[in-house]
């Protein structure tokens, strides 16, 4: 516990200002300032990360048609290939199973493609940031 020099109120040790009059406890002012600076730096990092994520998501949204086109053609292509294979091999399998397999494989292809696009966008952003630092 510490006593405020201005109003004589007792304060807990973890307080750097008086709860009653908001006067700084002199020995803790530098600790508080350092802590506030660290919080400000952390907030700036979070803001930069949010801005970066917004740019990435915007780029991915712009490529949404491309991603969905790949997924749809993957579904159709995989379904047609499996159907042809099972007809040639004369394997009798319910069509719903083929649809499920094609859908799963198409989703996997879509996810992998989106991941690779995301990595490419991140690399481009990092390259831009690096080039700006050199300028």
Protein Blocks (a to p, Z undefined) as FASTA:
>chain_A
ZZdfklopacdfkbcbdfklopacfklmmmmmmmmmmmmmmmmmmmmmmmmmmmmmmmmm
mmmmmmmmmmmmmmmmmmmmmmmmmmmnopacdfklmmmmmmmmmmmmmmmmmmmmmmmm
mmmmmmmmmmmmmZZ
